[in-house]
């Protein structure tokens, strides 16, 4: 599955098939294969007593189409490198002791048709993406601290569902501090409208009341001198024109 040599033969397999039969769970269905096609790339480790964490090296199995590690005693987080398995069609990690959040990298798996992480101890928002939007509640049941679509439990204000764009980058309207481009554009638009409105009033009234109060009332001496000089220059130019 890693840089497979197409000219090599495996298990004396003529005509692109192994002369061995096997019973396995394929995309949620238990089937028996009388002959195994060489193109069938699957790892089924379900129903054992494996412990420990999912190894990072699993992300190097680029040709893998099915990964079933269900019904074991695996702990730790779901390995984000699984998101590198672009040919993966089925992923079953159900009935383990996995914790943490669902990696956003899994939302990039556009070939993923079967997905189950049920009966673990996962938490946080469920990522959204082209394939994740097709999975139903059964993919997540037994994880009481998960939230977001398709579950009935909504995420609170401190959590948000992560969206993976087609380019594979996480789409975020705001950063961790809540500051984003929407706020920038909103402030810019408001400032532009306010500035135009004030400019129009100054142009129409020539000498608005608030400006008179600022000049004749209390204010910073330098600011008043600057405004007085500006107004005097403006009046002199108008007299010359008239």
Buried (B, 14 or more C-beta within 10 A) or exposed (E): BEEEEEEEEEEEBEEEBBEEEBEBBBBEEEEEBEBBEBEBBBBBEBEEEBEEEBEEEBBBBBBBBBBBBBBBEBBEBBBBBBBBBEBBBBBBBBBBEBBEBBBBBBBBBEEBBBBBBBBBBBBBBBBBBEBBEEBEEEBBBBBEEBBBBBBEEEBEEEBBBBBBEEEEEEEEEEEEEEEEEEEEEEEEEEEEEEEEEEEEEEEEEEEEEEBEEBBEEEEEEEEBEEBEEEBEEEEEEEEEEE
